[in-house]
Amino acid sequence: MQTYQTACKDFVAWCRPRLGLKGRIQVLLVNRDLQHGVQKTFGYYDPQTQQIVISCKDRHPTDVLRTFAHELVHRAQAQLQELSAQDGETGSPIENEANALAGILLRLYNQENLGQ
């Protein structure tokens, strides 16, 4: 878990100015499968608690960062008051934005920090 914690700490510091994230970012890394609502998931952002929960079970650190990036975008969307109860559905504009930005963030992070 230490590898994941270090990677997430570095990644959130890098993402913070790019997403305009303010305040404390609460992250819980778990070594188990996750169930959020009616679906299994790799991670989720809880707007009520403002906590990000990510499963690290049997996952490569890069995959964990991809999920983390997606949930950080949701955190930024919440900060801008763009989230609603209907968000989170596959194909919704909020989910599409989180998927797209997560991919961009991870690619830029790799280029700037890992030389890839």
C-alpha distances in whole Angstrom, upper triangle without the diagonal:
4,5,5,6,9,10,11,12,14,15,16,19,20,21,22,26,26,25,27,24,26,24,21,18,16,13,11,8,8,8,12,15,16,20,21,25,27,24,21,19,15,15,18,20,22,25,26,23,22,18,16,14,12,11,8,9,11,11,11,10,13,14,11,13,16,16,14,18,20,19,19,23,23,23,25,28,27,28,31,32,32,30,32,32,33,30,27,30,29,32,32,33,30,27,29,29,25,24,27,25,22,23,25,22,20,23,24,21,21,24,24,21,20,24,24
4,5,5,6,8,10,10,12,14,15,17,18,20,21,24,25,25,26,24,25,23,20,18,16,14,13,10,12,12,15,18,20,23,24,28,30,27,24,22,18,18,20,21,23,26,27,24,23,19,17,16,14,14,11,13,14,14,13,11,14,15,13,14,17,17,15,18,21,20,20,23,24,23,26,28,28,28,32,33,33,31,34,34,35,32,29,32,31,34,34,34,31,29,30,30,26,26,28,26,22,24,25,22,20,23,23,20,20,23,22,19,19,23,23
4,6,5,6,9,10,11,12,14,16,17,18,20,23,23,24,25,23,25,24,21,19,18,15,14,11,13,13,16,18,20,23,25,28,30,27,24,21,17,17,20,21,24,26,28,25,23,20,18,16,14,13,10,13,13,12,10,8,11,13,11,11,15,15,14,16,19,19,19,22,24,23,25,27,28,28,31,32,32,31,33,34,34,31,28,31,30,32,33,32,30,27,29,28,24,24,25,24,20,21,22,20,17,19,20,17,16,20,19,16,15,19,20
4,6,5,6,8,10,10,12,14,15,16,18,21,21,21,23,21,22,21,19,16,15,11,11,8,10,11,14,16,17,20,21,25,26,24,21,18,14,14,16,18,20,23,25,22,20,17,14,13,10,10,8,11,12,10,9,6,9,10,8,8,12,12,11,13,16,15,16,19,20,19,21,24,24,25,28,29,29,27,30,30,31,27,25,27,27,28,29,29,26,24,25,24,21,20,22,21,17,18,20,17,15,18,19,16,16,19,19,16,16,20,20
4,6,5,6,9,10,11,12,14,15,16,20,20,20,22,19,20,19,16,13,12,9,9,8,11,12,15,18,18,21,22,25,27,25,22,19,16,15,17,17,19,22,23,20,18,15,13,12,11,12,10,13,15,13,13,10,12,13,10,10,14,14,11,14,17,15,15,19,20,18,21,23,23,24,27,28,28,27,29,30,31,28,25,28,28,30,30,30,27,25,26,25,22,22,24,22,18,20,21,18,16,20,20,16,17,21,20,17,17,21,22
4,5,5,6,8,10,11,13,14,16,19,19,20,21,19,20,19,17,15,14,12,13,11,14,15,19,21,21,25,25,29,31,28,25,22,19,18,19,20,22,24,26,23,21,18,16,16,14,15,13,16,17,15,14,10,12,14,12,11,15,15,13,15,18,17,16,20,21,20,21,25,25,25,28,29,30,29,31,32,33,30,28,31,30,32,32,31,28,26,28,26,23,23,24,22,19,20,21,17,16,19,18,15,15,18,17,14,15,18,19
4,6,5,6,9,10,11,12,14,17,17,18,20,18,20,20,17,15,15,12,13,11,14,16,19,20,20,24,24,27,29,26,24,20,17,16,18,18,21,23,25,23,20,18,15,15,13,14,12,15,16,13,11,8,9,11,9,8,11,12,10,12,15,15,14,17,19,18,20,23,23,23,26,28,28,27,30,31,31,28,25,28,27,29,29,28,25,24,25,23,20,20,21,19,15,16,17,14,12,15,15,11,12,15,14,11,12,16,16
4,5,5,6,8,10,10,12,15,15,15,17,15,17,16,14,11,11,9,10,9,13,15,17,19,18,21,21,24,27,24,22,18,15,13,15,15,18,20,22,19,16,14,11,12,10,12,11,15,16,14,13,9,10,11,8,7,10,11,8,9,13,12,11,14,16,15,16,19,20,20,23,24,24,23,26,27,28,25,23,25,25,26,26,26,23,21,22,21,17,18,19,17,14,16,17,13,12,15,15,12,13,17,16,13,15,18,18
4,5,5,6,9,10,11,14,15,15,16,14,15,14,12,10,11,9,12,11,15,17,20,22,21,24,24,27,29,27,25,21,18,16,17,17,19,20,22,19,17,15,13,14,13,16,15,18,20,17,16,12,13,15,12,10,14,14,11,12,15,14,12,16,17,16,17,20,20,20,23,25,25,25,28,29,30,27,25,28,28,29,29,28,25,24,25,23,20,21,22,19,16,18,19,15,14,17,17,13,15,18,16,14,16,19,20
4,6,5,6,9,10,13,14,15,16,14,16,16,15,13,14,13,15,15,18,20,23,24,24,27,26,29,32,29,27,23,20,18,19,19,22,23,25,22,20,18,16,17,16,18,16,20,21,18,16,12,13,15,13,10,14,15,12,12,16,16,13,16,19,17,18,21,22,21,24,26,26,26,29,31,32,28,26,29,29,30,29,28,25,24,25,23,20,20,21,18,16,17,17,13,12,15,14,10,12,15,12,10,12,16,17
4,5,5,6,8,11,11,12,14,13,15,16,14,12,14,12,15,14,17,19,22,22,22,24,24,27,29,27,24,21,17,16,17,16,20,21,23,21,18,16,14,15,14,16,15,19,20,17,15,11,11,13,11,8,10,12,9,8,12,12,10,13,15,14,15,18,19,19,21,23,23,23,26,28,28,25,23,26,25,26,26,25,22,21,21,19,16,17,17,14,12,13,13,10,9,12,11,8,10,13,11,10,12,15,16
4,5,5,6,9,10,10,11,9,11,12,11,8,11,10,13,14,17,20,22,23,21,24,23,26,28,26,24,21,18,15,16,14,17,18,20,18,15,13,12,14,14,17,16,20,22,19,18,14,14,15,12,9,12,12,9,8,12,11,8,11,13,12,12,15,16,15,18,20,21,20,24,25,26,23,22,25,25,25,25,23,20,20,21,18,15,17,17,14,12,15,14,11,11,14,13,11,14,16,14,13,16,18,19
4,6,5,8,10,11,11,10,11,12,11,10,13,13,16,17,20,23,25,26,25,27,26,29,32,30,28,24,21,19,19,18,20,21,23,21,17,16,15,17,17,20,20,23,25,22,20,17,16,18,16,13,15,16,12,12,15,14,11,14,16,14,14,18,18,17,19,22,23,23,27,28,30,26,25,28,28,29,28,26,23,23,24,21,18,20,20,16,15,17,16,12,13,16,14,11,14,16,13,12,15,18,19
4,6,7,7,9,11,11,13,15,14,13,16,15,18,18,22,24,26,27,26,28,27,30,32,30,28,25,22,20,20,19,22,22,25,23,19,18,17,19,18,21,20,24,25,22,20,16,15,17,16,12,14,15,12,11,14,15,11,13,16,15,14,18,19,18,19,22,23,23,27,29,30,26,25,28,27,27,27,25,22,22,22,19,17,18,18,14,13,15,13,9,10,13,10,8,11,12,10,10,13,15,16
4,6,5,6,8,8,11,13,13,11,14,14,17,18,21,24,25,25,24,26,24,27,29,27,26,22,20,17,17,16,19,19,22,20,17,16,14,17,17,20,20,23,25,21,20,16,15,16,15,11,12,13,10,8,11,12,8,9,13,11,10,14,16,14,16,19,19,20,23,25,26,22,21,24,24,24,23,21,18,18,19,16,13,15,15,11,10,12,11,8,9,12,10,9,12,14,12,12,15,17,18
4,6,6,6,5,7,10,10,9,13,14,17,19,22,25,27,27,25,27,25,28,30,28,27,24,21,19,18,16,18,18,20,19,15,15,14,17,18,21,22,25,27,24,23,19,18,19,17,14,15,16,12,11,13,13,9,10,13,11,9,13,14,12,14,17,18,19,22,25,26,23,22,25,25,26,24,22,19,20,20,17,15,17,17,13,13,16,14,11,13,16,14,12,16,17,15,15,18,20,21
4,6,5,6,9,12,13,13,17,18,21,22,26,29,30,31,29,30,28,31,33,31,31,27,25,22,21,19,21,20,23,22,18,19,18,21,21,25,25,29,30,27,25,22,21,22,20,17,18,18,16,13,16,16,12,12,15,13,11,14,16,14,15,18,19,20,24,27,28,24,24,27,27,27,25,23,20,21,21,18,16,19,18,14,15,17,15,12,14,16,13,13,16,17,15,16,19,20,21
4,6,8,11,14,16,15,18,18,22,22,26,28,30,30,28,29,27,30,32,30,29,25,23,21,20,18,21,20,23,23,19,19,18,21,21,24,24,28,29,26,24,21,19,20,19,15,15,17,14,11,13,14,11,10,14,13,10,13,15,14,14,18,17,19,23,26,26,22,22,25,25,24,23,20,18,19,18,15,14,16,14,11,12,14,11,9,12,13,11,11,15,15,13,15,18,19,19
4,5,9,12,14,12,16,16,20,21,24,27,28,28,26,27,24,26,29,27,27,23,21,19,17,15,18,17,20,19,16,16,15,19,19,22,23,27,28,25,24,21,19,20,18,15,15,15,13,10,11,12,8,7,10,9,6,9,12,10,11,14,14,15,19,22,22,19,19,22,22,22,20,17,15,16,16,12,11,14,13,10,11,13,12,9,13,15,13,13,17,18,16,17,20,22,22
4,6,10,12,12,16,17,21,23,26,29,30,30,28,29,26,28,31,29,29,26,24,21,19,17,18,17,20,19,15,17,17,20,21,25,26,29,31,28,27,24,22,23,21,18,18,18,16,13,15,14,10,10,12,10,7,10,12,9,10,13,14,16,20,23,24,21,21,24,25,24,22,20,17,19,19,15,15,18,17,13,14,17,15,13,16,18,16,16,20,20,19,20,23,24,25
4,7,9,8,12,14,17,19,23,26,27,27,25,26,24,26,29,27,27,23,22,19,17,14,16,14,17,16,12,13,13,17,18,22,23,27,29,26,25,22,21,22,19,17,17,17,14,12,13,12,8,9,11,8,6,10,10,8,10,13,14,15,19,21,23,20,20,23,24,24,22,20,17,18,19,16,14,17,18,14,14,18,17,14,16,19,17,16,20,21,20,20,23,25,25
4,7,8,12,14,18,20,24,27,29,29,26,27,25,27,30,29,29,26,24,21,19,15,16,14,16,15,12,13,14,18,20,24,25,29,31,28,28,25,24,24,22,19,20,20,16,15,17,15,11,12,13,10,9,12,11,8,11,13,15,16,20,22,24,22,22,26,27,27,25,23,20,21,23,19,18,21,21,18,18,21,20,17,20,23,21,20,23,25,22,23,26,28,29
4,6,10,13,16,19,22,26,27,28,26,27,24,26,30,29,28,26,24,20,18,15,15,14,15,13,10,12,14,17,19,23,24,28,31,28,28,25,25,25,22,20,21,20,17,17,18,15,13,14,15,11,11,14,12,10,13,15,17,18,21,23,25,23,23,27,28,29,27,25,22,23,25,22,20,23,24,20,20,24,23,20,22,25,23,21,25,27,24,24,27,30,30
4,6,10,13,16,19,23,24,25,23,24,22,25,28,27,26,24,22,18,17,14,14,14,14,12,9,10,11,14,17,20,21,25,28,26,26,22,23,23,20,18,20,19,15,16,17,14,12,15,15,11,12,15,14,12,16,17,19,19,22,23,25,23,23,27,28,29,27,26,22,23,25,23,20,23,24,21,20,23,23,20,21,24,23,21,24,26,24,23,26,29,30
4,6,10,13,16,20,21,22,20,21,19,22,25,24,23,20,18,15,13,11,12,12,13,11,8,7,8,11,13,17,18,21,24,22,22,19,20,20,16,15,17,15,11,12,14,11,9,12,12,9,11,14,12,12,15,16,18,17,20,21,23,21,20,24,25,26,24,24,20,20,22,20,17,20,21,18,17,20,20,17,18,22,21,19,22,24,23,21,24,27,27
4,7,10,13,17,18,19,17,19,17,20,23,22,21,18,16,13,12,10,10,11,12,9,7,5,6,8,11,14,16,19,22,21,21,19,20,19,16,15,17,15,12,14,15,11,10,14,13,10,13,16,14,14,18,18,19,18,20,21,23,21,20,23,25,26,25,25,21,21,23,21,18,20,23,20,18,22,22,19,20,23,23,21,23,26,25,23,25,28,29
4,6,10,13,15,16,14,16,15,19,22,20,18,16,13,10,10,9,11,13,14,11,9,6,5,6,8,11,12,15,18,17,18,15,16,16,12,12,14,12,9,12,13,10,10,14,13,11,14,17,15,16,19,20,21,19,21,21,23,21,19,22,23,25,24,24,21,20,22,21,17,19,21,19,17,20,21,18,18,22,22,19,21,24,23,22,23,27,26
4,6,10,12,13,12,14,14,17,20,19,17,14,12,10,10,10,11,14,15,12,11,7,6,5,6,9,10,13,16,15,17,15,17,16,12,13,15,13,11,14,15,12,13,16,15,14,17,19,18,19,22,23,23,21,23,22,24,22,19,23,23,26,25,26,22,21,24,23,19,20,23,21,19,21,23,20,20,23,24,21,23,26,26,24,25,28,28
4,7,9,11,11,14,15,18,20,18,16,13,11,9,11,12,14,17,18,15,14,11,8,6,5,6,7,9,13,12,13,12,14,13,9,11,14,11,10,14,15,13,14,17,17,16,19,21,20,22,25,25,25,23,25,24,25,23,20,23,23,26,26,27,23,21,24,23,19,20,23,21,18,20,22,20,18,22,23,20,21,25,25,22,23,26,26
4,6,8,9,12,13,17,19,17,14,12,10,10,12,14,15,19,19,17,17,13,11,7,6,5,6,7,11,11,14,13,16,14,11,14,16,13,13,16,17,15,17,20,19,19,22,24,23,24,27,27,27,25,26,25,26,24,21,23,24,27,27,28,25,23,25,25,21,22,25,24,20,22,25,23,21,24,26,23,24,28,28,25,25,29,28
4,7,9,13,15,19,20,18,14,13,11,12,14,17,18,22,23,20,20,17,14,11,9,6,5,5,8,10,12,13,16,14,11,15,16,14,15,18,19,17,20,22,22,22,25,27,26,28,31,31,30,28,29,28,28,26,23,25,25,28,29,30,27,24,27,27,23,23,26,25,22,23,26,24,22,25,27,24,24,28,29,26,26,29,28
4,6,10,13,16,17,15,11,11,10,11,14,16,18,21,22,20,20,17,15,11,9,6,7,5,9,11,14,15,17,15,13,16,17,15,16,19,19,18,20,23,22,22,26,27,26,28,31,30,30,27,27,26,26,25,21,23,23,26,27,29,26,23,26,27,23,23,26,26,22,24,27,25,23,27,29,26,26,30,31,29,28,31,30
4,7,10,13,13,11,7,8,7,9,12,15,17,20,21,20,20,17,15,11,9,6,8,7,9,11,14,16,17,14,13,16,17,14,15,19,18,17,20,22,20,21,25,25,25,27,30,29,28,25,25,23,24,22,19,20,20,23,24,26,24,21,23,25,21,21,24,24,21,23,26,25,23,26,28,26,27,30,31,29,29,32,30
4,6,10,11,9,6,6,6,7,9,12,13,17,18,17,17,14,12,9,8,6,10,10,12,13,16,17,18,15,13,16,16,13,14,17,16,14,17,19,18,19,22,22,21,24,26,26,25,21,22,20,20,19,15,17,17,21,21,23,21,18,21,22,19,19,23,23,20,22,25,24,22,26,28,26,27,30,31,29,29,32,31
4,6,7,6,4,6,9,9,9,12,13,16,17,17,17,15,13,11,11,10,14,13,16,16,20,20,21,18,16,19,18,15,16,19,17,15,19,20,18,19,23,22,21,24,26,25,24,20,20,17,18,17,14,15,16,20,20,22,20,18,21,22,19,19,23,24,21,23,26,25,25,28,30,29,29,33,34,32,32,35,33
4,6,6,6,7,9,8,7,10,10,13,14,14,15,13,12,10,11,11,15,16,18,18,21,21,22,19,17,19,18,14,15,18,15,13,17,18,15,16,20,19,18,21,23,21,20,17,16,14,14,13,11,12,14,18,17,20,17,15,19,20,17,18,21,22,20,22,25,24,24,27,29,28,29,32,33,32,32,35,33
4,6,8,9,13,12,10,12,11,14,14,15,16,15,15,13,15,15,19,19,22,22,25,25,25,22,20,22,21,17,19,21,18,16,19,20,17,18,21,20,19,22,24,21,20,16,15,12,13,13,11,12,14,17,17,20,17,16,19,21,19,19,23,24,22,25,27,27,27,30,32,31,32,35,36,35,36,38,37
4,7,10,13,13,13,15,15,17,18,19,20,19,18,16,17,16,20,20,22,22,25,26,26,22,21,24,22,19,20,22,19,18,22,22,19,21,24,22,21,25,26,24,23,19,17,14,14,14,12,12,13,17,17,20,19,17,20,22,20,20,24,25,23,25,28,28,28,31,33,32,33,36,37,37,37,39,37
4,6,10,11,11,14,14,17,19,19,20,18,16,14,14,14,17,17,19,18,22,23,23,19,18,20,19,15,18,20,17,16,20,20,18,20,23,21,21,25,26,24,22,19,18,15,15,14,11,11,11,15,16,19,18,15,18,20,18,17,21,22,21,22,26,25,25,28,30,29,30,33,34,34,34,36,34
4,7,9,10,14,15,18,19,20,20,17,15,13,12,11,14,13,15,15,18,19,20,16,15,18,17,13,16,18,16,15,19,20,18,20,23,22,22,25,27,25,24,20,20,18,18,16,13,13,13,17,18,21,19,16,18,21,18,17,21,22,19,21,24,24,23,26,28,27,28,31,32,31,31,34,31
4,5,7,11,13,16,18,18,17,15,12,10,9,8,11,12,13,13,16,16,16,13,12,14,13,10,12,14,12,12,15,16,15,17,20,19,19,22,24,23,22,19,19,17,17,15,11,12,12,15,16,19,17,13,16,18,15,14,18,19,16,18,21,20,19,22,25,24,24,28,29,28,27,30,28
4,7,11,13,17,19,18,17,14,11,9,6,5,8,9,11,9,12,13,13,9,8,11,10,7,9,12,10,10,14,15,14,16,19,19,19,22,24,24,22,19,21,20,19,17,13,15,14,17,18,20,17,14,16,17,14,13,17,17,14,16,19,18,16,19,22,20,21,24,26,24,24,27,25
4,7,10,13,15,14,13,11,7,5,4,6,9,11,14,12,14,14,14,11,9,11,10,6,7,10,9,7,11,12,11,13,16,16,16,19,21,20,19,17,18,17,18,15,12,14,14,17,17,18,16,13,16,16,13,13,16,16,13,15,18,17,16,20,21,20,21,24,25,24,24,27,25
4,6,10,12,12,10,8,6,5,7,9,13,15,17,16,18,17,17,14,12,13,12,8,9,11,9,6,10,11,9,10,13,13,13,16,18,17,16,13,14,14,15,12,9,12,13,16,15,17,13,12,15,15,12,13,16,16,13,16,19,18,17,21,22,21,23,26,26,25,26,29,28
4,6,9,9,7,6,4,6,9,12,15,18,20,19,20,19,19,17,14,14,14,10,9,11,9,6,8,9,7,7,10,11,9,12,14,14,13,11,13,13,14,11,10,14,15,17,16,16,13,12,15,15,11,14,17,15,14,17,19,17,18,22,22,21,23,26,26,25,27,30,29
4,5,6,5,5,6,8,11,14,18,20,23,22,23,22,22,20,17,18,17,14,13,15,13,9,11,12,9,9,12,12,10,12,15,13,14,11,12,11,14,12,11,15,17,19,17,18,14,14,18,17,15,17,20,19,17,21,23,21,22,25,26,25,27,30,30,29,30,33,32
4,6,5,7,9,12,15,18,21,23,26,25,26,25,25,23,20,20,19,16,15,16,14,11,12,12,9,8,11,10,7,9,12,10,11,8,9,10,13,11,12,15,18,20,17,17,14,15,18,17,15,18,20,19,18,22,23,21,23,26,26,25,28,31,30,30,32,34,34
4,6,8,11,13,16,19,23,25,28,27,29,27,27,25,23,23,23,19,18,19,18,14,15,16,12,11,14,13,10,12,15,12,14,11,12,11,15,14,14,18,21,23,20,21,17,18,22,21,19,21,24,23,22,26,27,25,26,30,30,29,31,34,33,33,35,37,37
4,5,9,11,15,18,21,23,26,25,27,25,26,24,21,21,21,18,16,18,17,13,14,16,13,11,14,15,11,13,16,15,16,14,15,15,18,17,16,20,22,25,22,23,19,19,23,22,19,22,25,23,22,25,26,24,25,29,29,27,30,33,32,31,33,36,35
4,7,10,13,17,19,22,25,24,25,23,23,22,19,18,19,16,14,15,14,11,10,12,10,7,11,12,9,10,13,12,14,12,14,15,17,15,15,19,21,23,21,20,17,17,20,19,16,19,21,19,18,22,23,21,22,25,25,24,27,29,28,27,29,32,32
4,6,10,13,16,19,22,20,22,20,20,19,16,16,17,14,11,14,13,9,10,13,11,9,12,14,11,13,16,16,17,15,16,16,19,17,16,19,21,23,21,22,18,17,21,19,16,19,21,19,18,21,22,20,21,24,24,22,25,28,27,26,28,31,30
4,7,10,13,16,19,17,18,16,17,15,12,12,13,10,8,10,10,7,8,11,9,8,12,13,12,14,17,17,17,15,17,17,18,16,14,18,19,21,20,20,16,15,18,17,14,16,18,17,14,18,20,17,17,21,22,20,22,25,24,23,25,28,27
4,7,10,12,16,14,16,15,16,14,11,12,13,10,9,12,11,9,11,14,12,12,15,16,15,17,20,20,20,17,19,18,20,17,15,18,19,21,21,22,18,17,20,19,16,17,20,19,16,19,21,19,18,22,23,21,23,26,26,24,25,28,28
4,6,9,12,11,13,11,13,11,7,9,10,7,7,11,11,9,11,14,13,14,17,18,18,20,22,22,22,19,21,20,21,19,16,18,18,21,21,22,19,17,19,19,15,15,19,18,14,17,19,17,16,20,21,19,20,24,24,22,23,26,25
4,6,9,8,11,11,13,10,8,11,12,9,10,13,13,12,15,17,17,17,20,21,21,23,26,26,25,22,24,23,23,21,18,20,19,22,23,24,21,19,21,21,18,17,21,20,17,18,21,20,18,21,23,21,21,25,26,24,23,27,25
4,6,5,8,8,11,9,6,10,12,10,11,14,15,14,16,19,19,19,22,24,24,25,28,28,28,25,27,26,27,24,21,23,22,25,26,27,24,21,23,23,19,19,21,21,17,18,21,19,17,20,22,20,20,23,24,22,21,24,23
4,6,9,10,13,11,9,13,14,13,14,17,18,17,20,22,22,23,25,27,27,29,31,31,30,28,29,28,28,26,22,24,23,26,27,28,26,23,25,26,22,21,24,24,20,21,24,23,20,23,25,23,22,26,27,25,24,27,25
4,7,10,12,10,10,14,15,14,16,18,19,19,21,24,24,25,27,29,29,31,33,34,32,30,31,30,30,28,24,25,24,26,28,30,27,24,25,26,23,21,24,24,21,21,24,23,20,22,25,23,22,25,27,24,23,26,24
4,6,8,6,7,10,11,11,12,15,16,16,18,21,21,22,25,26,27,29,31,31,30,28,30,29,29,26,22,24,22,24,26,27,25,22,23,23,20,18,21,21,17,17,20,19,16,18,21,19,18,22,23,21,19,22,20
4,5,5,6,9,10,11,12,14,16,17,18,20,22,23,25,26,27,29,31,32,30,29,31,31,30,27,24,25,23,25,27,28,26,22,23,23,20,18,20,20,16,16,18,17,14,16,18,16,15,18,20,17,16,19,17
4,5,5,6,9,10,10,12,14,15,16,18,20,20,22,24,25,26,29,30,29,27,30,30,30,27,24,25,24,26,27,27,25,22,23,22,19,18,19,18,15,15,17,15,12,14,16,13,12,16,17,15,13,17,16
4,5,5,6,9,10,10,12,14,15,17,19,20,21,23,24,25,27,29,27,26,29,29,29,25,22,24,22,23,25,25,23,20,20,20,17,15,16,15,12,11,13,12,8,11,13,11,10,13,15,13,12,14,13
4,5,5,6,9,10,11,13,14,16,17,19,20,21,23,25,26,27,26,24,26,27,26,23,19,21,19,20,22,22,20,17,18,18,15,13,15,15,11,11,14,13,10,12,15,13,13,16,18,16,15,18,16
4,5,5,6,9,10,11,12,14,16,16,18,20,21,22,25,25,24,23,25,25,25,22,19,21,19,21,22,23,20,17,18,18,15,14,16,15,11,12,15,13,11,14,16,14,14,17,18,17,16,19,18
4,5,5,6,9,10,10,12,14,15,16,18,20,20,22,24,23,22,24,25,25,22,19,21,20,21,22,22,19,17,17,17,13,12,14,13,9,10,12,10,7,11,12,10,11,14,15,13,14,17,15
4,5,5,6,9,10,11,13,14,15,17,19,20,21,23,21,20,23,23,23,19,17,18,17,18,19,18,16,14,14,14,10,9,11,10,6,7,10,9,6,10,12,11,11,15,16,15,15,17,16
4,5,5,6,9,10,11,12,14,15,17,19,20,21,19,18,20,20,20,17,14,16,15,17,17,17,15,12,14,13,10,9,12,11,8,10,13,11,10,13,15,14,15,18,19,18,18,21,19
4,5,5,6,9,10,10,12,14,15,16,18,20,19,17,20,21,21,18,15,18,17,19,19,19,16,14,15,14,10,11,13,11,8,11,13,10,10,13,15,13,14,18,18,17,18,20,19
4,5,5,6,9,10,11,12,14,15,17,18,17,16,20,21,21,17,15,18,17,18,18,17,14,12,13,11,8,9,10,8,5,8,9,7,7,11,12,10,13,15,16,15,16,19,18
4,5,5,7,9,10,11,13,14,16,17,15,14,17,18,17,14,11,14,13,14,14,13,11,9,10,9,5,6,8,7,5,8,10,9,10,13,14,14,16,18,19,19,20,22,20
4,5,5,6,9,10,10,12,14,15,14,12,15,16,16,13,11,14,14,16,15,15,11,10,12,11,7,9,12,10,8,12,14,12,13,16,17,16,18,21,21,21,22,24,23
4,5,5,6,9,10,10,13,14,13,13,16,18,18,15,14,17,17,18,17,16,12,12,14,12,8,11,12,10,8,12,13,10,12,15,15,14,17,19,19,19,20,23,22
4,5,5,6,9,10,11,12,11,11,14,16,17,13,12,15,15,16,14,13,9,9,11,8,5,9,10,7,7,11,11,10,12,15,15,15,17,19,19,20,22,24,23
4,5,5,6,9,10,10,9,8,11,13,13,10,9,13,14,15,13,12,8,8,11,9,6,10,12,10,10,14,15,13,15,18,19,18,21,23,23,23,25,27,26
4,5,5,6,9,10,10,9,12,14,16,13,13,16,18,18,16,15,11,12,15,12,10,13,15,12,12,16,16,14,16,19,19,18,21,24,23,23,25,27,27
4,5,5,6,9,9,10,13,16,17,14,14,18,19,19,16,14,11,13,14,11,10,13,14,11,12,15,15,13,16,19,18,18,21,22,22,22,25,27,26
4,5,5,6,5,6,10,13,14,11,12,15,16,16,13,11,8,10,12,9,9,13,13,11,13,16,16,15,18,20,20,20,23,25,24,25,27,29,28
4,5,5,6,5,9,11,13,11,12,16,18,18,15,14,10,13,15,13,12,15,17,15,16,19,19,18,20,23,23,23,26,28,27,27,30,32,31
4,5,8,9,12,15,17,15,16,19,21,21,18,17,13,16,18,15,14,18,18,16,17,20,20,18,21,24,23,22,26,27,26,27,29,31,31
4,5,8,11,15,16,14,16,19,21,20,17,15,12,15,17,14,14,17,18,15,17,20,20,19,22,24,23,23,27,28,27,28,31,32,32
4,6,8,12,13,12,14,17,20,19,16,14,12,15,17,14,14,18,19,17,19,22,22,21,24,26,26,26,29,31,30,31,33,35,34
4,7,10,11,9,12,14,16,16,12,10,8,11,13,11,12,15,16,15,17,20,20,20,22,25,24,25,28,29,29,30,32,34,33
4,7,8,6,9,12,14,15,11,10,7,10,13,12,11,15,16,16,17,20,21,20,22,25,25,25,28,30,30,31,32,34,33
4,5,5,9,11,14,15,11,11,9,12,15,14,14,17,19,19,20,23,24,24,26,28,29,29,31,33,34,34,36,38,36
4,6,8,10,14,15,12,13,11,13,16,16,16,18,21,21,21,24,26,25,27,30,31,31,33,35,36,36,37,39,38
4,7,7,11,12,9,11,10,11,14,15,15,17,19,20,20,23,25,25,26,29,30,30,32,35,35,36,37,39,37
4,6,9,10,7,8,6,7,10,11,11,13,16,16,17,19,21,21,23,25,26,27,29,31,32,32,33,35,33
4,6,8,7,9,7,6,9,11,10,11,14,15,15,17,20,20,21,23,25,25,27,29,30,30,31,33,31
4,6,6,9,8,7,10,12,12,12,15,17,17,18,21,22,22,25,27,27,28,31,32,32,33,35,32
4,6,9,9,6,8,11,11,10,13,15,15,16,19,20,21,22,25,25,26,29,30,31,31,32,30
4,6,8,6,6,10,11,10,12,14,15,16,18,20,21,22,24,25,26,28,30,31,31,32,30
4,5,5,6,9,10,11,12,14,15,17,18,20,21,23,24,26,27,29,30,31,32,33,31
4,6,5,6,9,10,10,12,14,15,16,18,20,21,22,24,26,27,28,30,31,32,30
4,5,5,6,9,10,11,12,14,15,16,18,20,21,22,24,26,27,28,29,30,28
4,5,5,6,9,10,10,12,14,15,16,18,20,21,23,24,26,26,27,29,27
4,5,5,6,9,10,11,12,14,16,17,19,20,21,23,24,26,26,27,25
4,5,5,6,8,10,11,12,14,15,16,18,20,21,22,24,25,26,24
4,6,5,6,9,10,10,12,14,15,16,18,20,21,22,23,24,22
4,6,5,6,9,10,11,13,15,15,17,19,20,21,21,23,21
4,5,5,6,9,10,11,13,14,16,17,19,20,21,21,19
4,5,5,6,8,10,10,12,14,15,16,18,19,20,18
4,5,5,6,9,10,10,12,14,15,16,17,18,17
4,6,5,6,9,10,11,12,14,15,16,16,14
4,6,5,6,8,10,11,12,14,15,15,13
4,5,5,6,9,10,10,12,13,14,13
4,6,5,6,9,10,10,11,12,11
4,5,5,6,9,10,10,10,8
4,5,5,6,8,10,10,9
4,5,5,6,7,9,9
4,6,5,5,6,6
4,6,6,5,5
4,6,6,8
4,6,8
4,5
4
